[in-house]
Amino acid sequence: MTVNGSGILTARVGVIVIGYNDAAHIGHAVRSALAQGPAVAEVIAVDDASTDRTAAVLDRIAADEPRLKVIHRTVNSGGCGTPRNDGVRAATAPYVMFLDSDDALPHGAASALLDAALRHDAPVAAGLCVRRELPRRRDTLWQASLYRRPSVHGSPEEHPALLRDTLCVNKLYARSFLTGHGITFPEGPFHYEDFVFSAQVLAAAPRVATVPDAVYIWHVRRDAARPSISLDRERVTNWQARVRAHQRGVEVFREAGNAPLAHAARVKFLDHDLRMYVRELPGHGPGYRRAWWLTARDCLAAFDEADLRAARAPARWIARVVLAAPAPRDLDRLAQLAAGPARLLPPYAEVAGRAVWAADLPQVHLDGLVGPGAKPARRLPVTIDASLCPRARSRTGLRLRVHDLYGRLAAARPHTADIELRLRDGHAVMESAVPLVADDGAWRARMTVDLSELAARGRDVTDAPQAWDIRVRVHCTHGGTLRTALRAAGGDMRPVALPSARHGLLVAQPYATASGSLALRLAPGVRCAVGVALRRLRRSARGRRPQGHPDPS
């Protein structure tokens, strides 16, 4: 049955929930699937041989819910692919969705995807995935540009950007499409199985309908005892598994005779995967760096110049450095180039009028910076170093140093910087304009920030500790306006307790985010400050350091 007498979509979707040793969360996941209403015909929960109370939680829900079927595996598979395949084989509904045990489906997700699939006769429908950082519930939208409006794509080749979303969980699939094309997940302990599954789906050239609705809540728990695969990047085996999954996906496209999608997959790897791991390289030890570098070189050796040219400039330059250098080098500089927004740190070498990475790597051409075809000034990866120095009377001094880049900024004549402090979890903003003063091939500026006023604006939004991101707009006489973030450079990063007439006590701490940008934490009031101190003590007891602004995986 497709539509009931009231025009409501009914009994067409099977939701496959997989879990292993996740008794604390799997019940919520299953109930979010059951709460989708009449669109969901069945929920199939696959327990991958858990040793905790996961099986008991599922059986208890199933005793009162006839739509829930529980599969108890007797041997753990070591991955996510095998239990998902078990669920597809057990499904009877014509459409299936996938849900992980620690995530959830928002209200209306199944019906939004099912309506799009039926309306457009599309075997695949996809929607927005919301990445929710817990416990603060900070939401970011995954690959939001793909889902700004309802769309129908006749085939993935018509819209290669679909390859950027390698998740399988924010989509609905016609089960006959999957079985008819023999599409399954890799079995056993194969990590990043979504990459291979998604490649098989797109290689089969389905019509794809997209909706702007949020259809999946991806919970990010960085303090979990057992981090998810995408967050567990401390060991180089994670990078090697990701490369392996990427390479298998490219093979899928090649075997299907689809060279354009294979090319698009390699470009996506450069723009997303490579940059994400390069950002983290300076934080790893020598053994990790060497193994990472060798794996990256072996992988990138299969890329051709067309792949590199199609990627964004920072990713292209990073790949060229890795290919040209036999051993890890310039890791801090590479990490800043991989940041968002990208920053190219000095030195700025030139050979025969060409911008190059370094004098001893003249073959790594930084195309687009000087000469014919150069980027406009507003798109340059300019570095602006900055430091915050909290001091008495709840104020802080902000100092900036804007680096020139091959003379391009000097030609553009920067004159003013607009500083914007924006509350990360809200809409509060403080802005100020400061003049830029030329100083020995660079430009400097300074300003004073009233921390009490800033904290008061944040308190209008939240009573919790505040995180403020700092952005800058550099206005030039020629070349428009350049927008970027400030690089944390120097200054005391320790928390400082300041007396405040407005808040009584104000704790301020400048810090570097995961991408190296300068940010500011504020804890206004005694209760808030004590809460921050207790959290720091708990982190110390667990041997963990406070997290910066996380990067998406």
C-alpha positions as CSV (number, residue, x, y, z in Angstrom):
1,M,0.0,0.0,0.0
2,T,1.4,3.4,-1.0
3,V,-1.1,6.0,0.2
4,N,-4.0,5.7,2.6
5,G,-7.3,7.4,2.3
6,S,-6.0,10.6,4.0
7,G,-3.1,10.9,1.5
8,I,-0.5,9.7,4.0
9,L,2.4,7.5,2.7
10,T,2.2,4.2,4.5
11,A,4.1,0.9,5.0
12,R,6.8,1.2,2.4
13,V,10.1,1.7,4.3
14,G,12.2,-0.7,6.3
15,V,14.8,0.9,8.7
16,I,17.9,-1.2,9.4
17,V,19.5,-0.4,12.7
18,I,22.9,-1.9,13.5
19,G,24.6,-1.9,16.9
20,Y,27.4,-3.4,18.9
21,N,27.8,-3.0,22.7
22,D,25.7,0.2,22.6
23,A,22.9,-0.5,25.1
24,A,23.0,3.1,26.2
25,H,21.9,4.5,22.9
26,I,20.3,1.8,20.7
27,G,16.9,2.0,22.3
28,H,16.7,5.7,21.4
29,A,17.8,5.0,17.8
30,V,15.2,2.2,17.3
31,R,12.4,4.4,18.9
32,S,13.3,7.2,16.5
33,A,12.7,4.8,13.6
34,L,9.5,3.5,15.0
35,A,8.3,7.1,15.6
36,Q,8.5,7.8,11.8
37,G,4.8,6.8,11.7
38,P,2.9,4.9,9.0
39,A,5.7,5.3,6.3
40,V,7.8,2.7,8.2
41,A,6.6,-0.8,7.7
42,E,9.4,-2.5,9.7
43,V,12.4,-1.8,11.7
44,I,15.2,-4.5,11.6
45,A,17.7,-4.2,14.4
46,V,20.9,-6.2,14.0
47,D,22.9,-6.9,17.1
48,D,26.4,-7.7,16.1
49,A,27.1,-10.2,18.9
50,S,27.2,-7.6,21.7
51,T,28.5,-8.6,25.1
52,D,26.6,-5.9,27.0
53,R,22.8,-5.4,27.4
54,T,22.2,-4.4,23.8
55,A,20.3,-7.6,23.0
56,A,18.1,-7.3,26.1
57,V,17.2,-3.7,25.2
58,L,16.2,-4.7,21.7
59,D,14.2,-7.7,22.9
60,R,12.3,-5.7,25.4
61,I,11.2,-3.1,22.8
62,A,10.3,-5.9,20.3
63,A,8.0,-7.5,22.9
64,D,5.7,-4.5,22.7
65,E,6.3,-3.4,19.0
66,P,5.3,-5.8,16.2
67,R,7.1,-3.8,13.6
68,L,10.5,-4.4,15.2
69,K,12.4,-7.5,14.2
70,V,15.7,-8.3,16.0
71,I,18.5,-10.3,14.5
72,H,21.1,-11.6,17.0
73,R,24.4,-12.4,15.3
74,T,26.5,-15.0,17.2
75,V,29.9,-13.8,15.9
76,N,31.0,-10.2,15.8
77,S,31.7,-9.1,12.2
78,G,34.3,-6.5,13.1
79,G,32.6,-3.8,10.9
80,C,29.4,-2.2,9.9
81,G,29.0,-3.8,6.5
82,T,28.0,-7.4,7.4
83,P,25.2,-6.4,9.8
84,R,23.8,-4.0,7.3
85,N,23.8,-6.7,4.6
86,D,22.0,-9.0,7.1
87,G,19.4,-6.4,7.5
88,V,18.8,-5.9,3.8
89,R,18.5,-9.7,3.3
90,A,15.9,-9.8,6.1
91,A,13.9,-6.8,4.9
92,T,10.5,-7.2,3.2
93,A,9.6,-3.5,2.6
94,P,10.2,-2.1,-0.9
95,Y,12.5,0.7,0.4
96,V,15.3,0.6,3.0
97,M,17.1,3.1,5.1
98,F,20.2,2.7,7.4
99,L,20.6,3.9,11.0
100,D,23.5,3.5,13.4
101,S,22.8,2.7,17.0
102,D,24.1,6.0,18.5
103,D,22.3,8.2,16.0
104,A,18.6,9.1,15.3
105,L,16.1,9.9,12.6
106,P,14.3,13.2,13.0
107,H,10.6,13.4,12.7
108,G,9.3,13.0,9.2
109,A,12.6,11.8,7.7
110,A,11.2,8.6,6.2
111,S,8.1,10.2,4.7
112,A,10.1,13.1,3.2
113,L,12.5,10.6,1.4
114,L,9.7,8.2,0.4
115,D,7.6,11.0,-1.1
116,A,10.6,12.2,-3.2
117,A,11.4,8.7,-4.4
118,L,7.8,7.9,-5.4
119,R,7.1,11.3,-6.8
120,H,10.1,11.2,-9.2
121,D,10.3,7.4,-9.7
122,A,13.8,7.6,-8.2
123,P,15.5,4.4,-6.7
124,V,17.6,6.7,-4.5
125,A,16.5,9.7,-2.4
126,A,18.8,11.7,-0.2
127,G,18.5,14.6,2.3
128,L,20.3,16.6,4.9
129,C,22.4,15.0,7.6
130,V,22.8,17.1,10.7
131,R,26.1,16.6,12.6
132,R,25.3,17.2,16.2
133,E,28.2,17.7,18.7
134,L,27.2,16.4,22.1
135,P,26.6,17.3,24.8
136,R,26.4,20.9,23.6
137,R,24.1,20.1,20.7
138,R,26.1,22.2,18.3
139,D,24.7,21.4,14.8
140,T,26.5,21.6,11.4
141,L,25.0,20.5,8.1
142,W,26.8,17.8,6.2
143,Q,27.4,18.7,2.5
144,A,24.6,21.3,2.8
145,S,25.1,22.7,-0.7
146,L,23.8,19.4,-2.2
147,Y,20.5,19.8,-0.4
148,R,19.5,23.5,-0.6
149,R,16.4,22.8,-2.7
150,P,14.4,19.8,-4.0
151,S,16.2,18.4,-7.0
152,V,16.1,15.4,-9.4
153,H,19.2,14.2,-11.1
154,G,18.8,11.9,-14.1
155,S,22.1,10.2,-13.2
156,P,25.1,10.9,-10.9
157,E,27.2,11.7,-14.0
158,E,25.0,14.7,-14.6
159,H,25.8,16.0,-11.1
160,P,29.2,14.6,-10.0
161,A,29.0,16.7,-6.8
162,L,26.8,13.9,-5.4
163,L,30.1,12.0,-4.8
164,R,31.0,14.4,-2.0
165,D,28.3,12.8,0.2
166,T,29.7,9.3,0.8
167,L,27.3,8.6,3.7
168,C,24.8,5.8,3.3
169,V,22.6,6.8,6.2
170,N,20.9,10.0,5.0
171,K,19.4,8.2,2.0
172,L,16.5,5.9,1.1
173,Y,17.1,3.0,-1.4
174,A,14.7,0.9,-3.4
175,R,15.5,-2.6,-2.3
176,S,14.9,-4.0,-5.8
177,F,17.5,-1.5,-7.1
178,L,20.1,-2.8,-4.5
179,T,19.5,-6.5,-5.1
180,G,19.1,-6.1,-8.9
181,H,22.5,-4.6,-9.2
182,G,24.1,-6.8,-6.5
183,I,25.0,-3.8,-4.4
184,T,26.2,-4.8,-0.9
185,F,28.5,-3.4,1.8
186,P,32.0,-4.9,2.1
187,E,31.9,-7.8,4.6
188,G,33.9,-8.1,7.8
189,P,36.3,-5.6,9.3
190,F,36.3,-3.1,6.4
191,H,36.2,0.5,7.6
192,Y,34.7,3.3,5.6
193,E,32.4,0.8,4.0
194,D,30.1,3.7,3.1
195,F,32.6,4.8,0.4
196,V,32.4,1.5,-1.4
197,F,28.7,1.0,-1.1
198,S,28.0,4.6,-2.3
199,A,30.3,4.1,-5.2
200,Q,28.4,1.0,-6.2
201,V,25.1,2.9,-5.9
202,L,26.3,5.8,-8.1
203,A,28.0,3.5,-10.6
204,A,24.6,1.9,-11.3
205,A,23.5,5.3,-12.6
206,P,20.2,5.7,-10.7
207,R,17.9,8.7,-10.9
208,V,18.6,10.5,-7.5
209,A,16.0,12.8,-5.8
210,T,17.2,15.2,-3.1
211,V,15.2,17.0,-0.5
212,P,16.2,20.0,1.8
213,D,14.7,18.3,4.8
214,A,16.9,17.0,7.7
215,V,16.6,13.3,7.5
216,Y,19.4,12.0,9.8
217,I,21.0,13.1,13.1
218,W,24.6,12.1,13.3
219,H,25.6,12.3,17.0
220,V,29.3,13.2,17.5
221,R,30.5,12.1,21.0
222,R,34.1,13.0,21.2
223,D,34.4,11.9,24.8
224,A,33.0,8.4,24.1
225,A,34.9,5.5,25.6
226,R,34.8,3.9,22.1
227,P,35.0,6.6,19.5
228,S,33.4,6.1,16.1
229,I,35.6,5.1,13.2
230,S,35.6,8.6,11.6
231,L,36.8,10.1,14.9
232,D,39.3,7.5,15.8
233,R,42.2,9.0,13.9
234,E,45.0,8.5,16.4
235,R,46.4,5.5,14.6
236,V,47.7,5.6,11.0
237,T,45.7,2.5,10.3
238,N,42.6,4.8,10.1
239,W,44.2,6.7,7.3
240,Q,45.3,3.5,5.6
241,A,41.7,2.2,5.8
242,R,40.3,5.4,4.3
243,V,42.8,5.3,1.4
244,R,41.9,1.6,0.8
245,A,38.1,2.5,0.8
246,H,38.8,5.4,-1.6
247,Q,40.8,3.2,-4.0
248,R,38.2,0.5,-4.0
249,G,35.5,3.1,-4.8
250,V,37.6,4.3,-7.8
251,E,37.9,0.7,-8.9
252,V,34.1,0.4,-8.8
253,F,33.7,3.3,-11.2
254,R,36.5,2.0,-13.5
255,E,34.9,-1.4,-13.6
256,A,31.6,0.2,-14.6
257,G,33.4,2.1,-17.4
258,N,32.6,5.4,-15.8
259,A,35.9,7.5,-16.1
260,P,34.2,10.8,-15.2
261,L,33.0,9.5,-11.8
262,A,36.4,7.9,-11.1
263,H,37.9,11.4,-11.8
264,A,35.3,13.1,-9.5
265,A,36.1,10.6,-6.7
266,R,39.8,11.4,-6.9
267,V,39.1,15.2,-6.8
268,K,36.8,14.7,-3.8
269,F,39.7,12.8,-2.1
270,L,42.0,15.7,-2.6
271,D,39.6,18.4,-1.5
272,H,38.2,16.6,1.5
273,D,40.1,13.5,2.8
274,L,43.6,14.6,2.1
275,R,43.2,18.1,3.6
276,M,41.4,16.7,6.7
277,Y,44.3,14.4,7.6
278,V,47.0,16.9,6.7
279,R,45.5,19.3,9.2
280,E,46.2,16.8,12.0
281,L,49.7,15.7,10.9
282,P,51.7,18.0,13.2
283,G,50.0,16.5,16.3
284,H,51.3,13.0,15.5
285,G,54.6,11.4,16.2
286,P,57.4,10.6,13.8
287,G,56.4,7.0,13.2
288,Y,52.8,8.0,12.3
289,R,54.0,10.8,10.0
290,R,56.4,8.5,8.0
291,A,53.7,5.8,7.6
292,W,51.1,8.4,6.6
293,W,53.4,10.1,4.1
294,L,54.3,6.8,2.4
295,T,50.6,5.8,2.2
296,A,49.7,9.2,0.8
297,R,52.5,9.1,-1.9
298,D,51.5,5.6,-3.0
299,C,47.8,6.7,-3.3
300,L,48.5,10.0,-5.1
301,A,50.8,8.4,-7.6
302,A,47.7,7.1,-9.3
303,F,46.4,10.7,-9.8
304,D,47.0,12.5,-13.1
305,E,47.5,16.2,-13.7
306,A,43.8,16.5,-14.7
307,D,42.8,15.3,-11.2
308,L,45.2,17.8,-9.6
309,R,44.0,20.7,-11.7
310,A,40.4,20.0,-10.9
311,A,40.9,20.2,-7.2
312,R,41.0,23.4,-5.2
313,A,44.4,25.1,-5.2
314,P,45.3,24.3,-1.5
315,A,44.6,20.6,-2.0
316,R,46.5,20.6,-5.4
317,W,49.6,22.3,-3.8
318,I,49.6,19.9,-0.8
319,A,49.4,16.8,-3.1
320,R,52.3,18.2,-5.2
321,V,54.5,18.6,-2.1
322,V,53.7,15.1,-0.9
323,L,54.6,13.7,-4.3
324,A,57.8,15.7,-4.6
325,A,59.2,15.1,-1.1
326,P,60.2,11.5,-0.2
327,A,59.9,12.1,3.5
328,P,57.6,14.3,5.7
329,R,58.5,18.0,5.7
330,D,57.0,21.4,6.3
331,L,54.1,19.9,8.3
332,D,53.0,23.0,10.1
333,R,52.9,24.9,6.9
334,L,51.0,22.2,5.1
335,A,48.5,22.0,8.0
336,Q,47.8,25.7,7.7
337,L,47.3,25.4,4.0
338,A,44.8,22.5,4.6
339,A,42.9,24.6,7.1
340,G,39.6,26.3,6.4
341,P,40.1,29.0,5.3
342,A,43.5,28.1,3.8
343,R,46.6,30.1,4.9
344,L,49.9,30.0,3.1
345,L,52.6,30.7,5.6
346,P,56.0,32.2,4.6
347,P,58.6,31.9,3.3
348,Y,57.4,32.8,-0.2
349,A,59.9,31.4,-2.7
350,E,60.2,32.3,-6.4
351,V,62.1,30.7,-9.2
352,A,62.2,32.3,-12.6
353,G,59.2,34.5,-11.7
354,R,57.1,31.5,-10.6
355,A,55.8,31.1,-7.1
356,V,57.1,27.8,-5.7
357,W,56.7,25.9,-2.4
358,A,60.4,26.2,-1.5
359,A,63.7,26.9,-3.1
360,D,64.6,23.3,-2.8
361,L,61.3,22.1,-4.2
362,P,61.1,24.3,-7.3
363,Q,59.0,21.7,-9.1
364,V,56.0,22.4,-6.8
365,H,54.5,25.3,-8.6
366,L,52.0,27.4,-6.6
367,D,49.9,28.2,-9.6
368,G,47.4,31.1,-9.5
369,L,49.4,33.3,-7.2
370,V,51.4,35.4,-9.6
371,G,51.5,36.0,-13.4
372,P,48.9,35.2,-16.0
373,G,45.8,33.6,-14.5
374,A,46.5,34.9,-11.0
375,K,43.7,34.8,-8.5
376,P,42.1,38.1,-7.5
377,A,43.4,39.5,-4.2
378,R,40.2,38.7,-2.4
379,R,40.8,34.9,-3.0
380,L,44.4,34.8,-1.9
381,P,45.4,32.4,1.0
382,V,46.7,35.3,3.1
383,T,48.0,34.6,6.6
384,I,47.0,37.0,9.4
385,D,48.8,36.2,12.6
386,A,47.0,37.3,15.8
387,S,47.2,37.1,19.6
388,L,44.9,38.0,22.5
389,C,46.3,39.2,25.8
390,P,43.6,39.3,28.5
391,R,44.4,41.9,31.1
392,A,42.9,43.8,34.0
393,R,39.5,45.4,34.0
394,S,38.0,42.6,31.9
395,R,39.6,43.8,28.6
396,T,41.9,42.1,26.1
397,G,44.3,43.4,23.5
398,L,44.0,41.9,20.0
399,R,47.1,42.3,17.8
400,L,47.2,41.5,14.1
401,R,50.0,41.1,11.6
402,V,49.0,40.7,7.9
403,H,51.6,39.0,5.7
404,D,52.1,40.1,2.2
405,L,52.0,37.3,-0.5
406,Y,54.4,37.7,-3.4
407,G,53.7,41.4,-3.5
408,R,50.0,40.9,-4.3
409,L,48.7,42.6,-1.1
410,A,51.0,45.5,-1.5
411,A,49.6,46.0,-5.0
412,A,46.0,45.8,-3.6
413,R,46.9,48.4,-0.8
414,P,45.0,47.1,2.3
415,H,43.9,49.9,4.5
416,T,41.2,48.6,7.0
417,A,40.4,45.4,8.9
418,D,36.9,44.7,10.1
419,I,37.1,42.4,13.1
420,E,34.1,40.2,13.9
421,L,33.7,38.1,17.0
422,R,30.8,35.6,16.6
423,L,29.4,33.3,19.3
424,R,29.8,29.8,18.0
425,D,26.6,28.3,19.3
426,G,24.4,31.4,18.7
427,H,23.9,34.6,16.8
428,A,25.6,37.2,19.0
429,V,28.2,39.3,17.2
430,M,30.6,42.1,18.1
431,E,32.3,44.0,15.3
432,S,34.9,46.7,15.1
433,A,36.9,48.4,12.3
434,V,40.7,49.1,12.8
435,P,43.2,50.8,10.5
436,L,46.0,48.8,9.0
437,V,49.5,50.3,9.3
438,A,52.3,49.3,6.9
439,D,55.3,47.8,8.7
440,D,58.3,46.3,7.0
441,G,56.5,44.3,4.2
442,A,53.5,43.6,6.4
443,W,50.6,45.4,8.0
444,R,49.8,45.7,11.7
445,A,46.7,46.6,13.7
446,R,45.6,46.4,17.3
447,M,42.3,46.9,19.1
448,T,40.9,46.5,22.6
449,V,38.0,44.1,23.3
450,D,35.7,44.7,26.2
451,L,35.3,41.1,27.5
452,S,32.5,42.0,29.9
453,E,30.4,43.4,27.1
454,L,31.2,40.4,24.9
455,A,30.2,38.0,27.6
456,A,27.0,39.9,28.3
457,R,26.0,39.6,24.6
458,G,26.7,35.9,24.8
459,R,24.6,35.5,28.0
460,D,21.6,36.8,26.0
461,V,21.9,33.6,24.1
462,T,23.3,31.0,26.6
463,D,24.2,30.6,30.3
464,A,26.9,28.1,29.4
465,P,30.6,28.8,28.8
466,Q,31.0,30.7,25.5
467,A,33.2,30.1,22.5
468,W,33.8,33.0,20.2
469,D,35.3,32.7,16.7
470,I,37.2,35.6,15.3
471,R,37.0,36.5,11.6
472,V,38.4,39.4,9.7
473,R,37.6,41.3,6.5
474,V,40.5,43.2,5.0
475,H,39.5,46.1,2.7
476,C,41.8,47.0,-0.1
477,T,41.9,50.0,-2.3
478,H,42.4,47.7,-5.3
479,G,41.1,44.1,-5.4
480,G,38.0,44.2,-3.2
481,T,37.6,42.6,0.3
482,L,39.5,39.6,1.6
483,R,37.7,37.4,4.2
484,T,39.6,35.0,6.4
485,A,40.2,33.8,10.0
486,L,43.0,34.8,12.2
487,R,45.9,32.4,12.8
488,A,46.7,31.9,16.5
489,A,50.3,33.0,16.8
490,G,52.0,33.8,20.2
491,G,50.4,35.2,23.3
492,D,49.5,33.4,26.5
493,M,46.9,30.7,26.0
494,R,46.3,30.0,29.7
495,P,43.0,30.8,31.2
496,V,42.9,34.1,33.2
497,A,40.4,34.9,35.9
498,L,39.4,38.6,35.8
499,P,37.3,40.7,38.2
500,S,34.2,42.0,36.5
501,A,31.8,44.6,37.8
502,R,29.1,43.1,35.6
503,H,29.7,39.4,36.1
504,G,31.6,39.3,39.4
505,L,34.2,36.9,37.9
506,L,35.1,36.4,34.3
507,V,37.4,33.6,33.1
508,A,38.9,34.2,29.6
509,Q,41.1,31.9,27.6
510,P,42.5,32.5,24.1
511,Y,43.1,29.2,22.2
512,A,43.8,27.7,18.8
513,T,41.1,25.7,17.2
514,A,41.8,22.4,15.5
515,S,42.5,24.3,12.3
516,G,44.9,26.7,14.0
517,S,42.5,29.7,14.1
518,L,42.4,32.0,17.0
519,A,39.3,31.8,19.2
520,L,38.3,32.9,22.7
521,R,36.5,31.0,25.5
522,L,34.6,33.0,28.1
523,A,33.0,31.8,31.4
524,P,31.1,34.7,32.9
525,G,30.0,34.4,36.6
526,V,31.2,32.3,39.5
527,R,29.0,29.3,38.7
528,C,30.0,29.2,35.1
529,A,33.7,29.6,36.0
530,V,33.5,26.8,38.6
531,G,31.8,24.5,36.0
532,V,34.7,25.1,33.6
533,A,37.3,24.3,36.3
534,L,35.5,21.1,37.2
535,R,35.4,20.0,33.5
536,R,39.1,20.7,33.2
537,L,39.8,18.5,36.2
538,R,37.7,15.7,34.8
539,R,39.5,15.9,31.5
540,S,42.9,15.8,33.3
541,A,41.7,12.8,35.3
542,R,40.9,11.0,32.0
543,G,44.2,12.1,30.4
544,R,42.4,14.1,27.7
545,R,43.0,17.7,26.6
546,P,40.2,20.2,25.8
547,Q,39.1,19.9,22.2
548,G,39.3,22.8,19.8
549,H,36.8,23.6,17.1
550,P,36.2,20.2,15.5
551,D,36.7,19.5,11.8
552,P,34.1,17.5,10.0
553,S,34.9,14.1,8.8
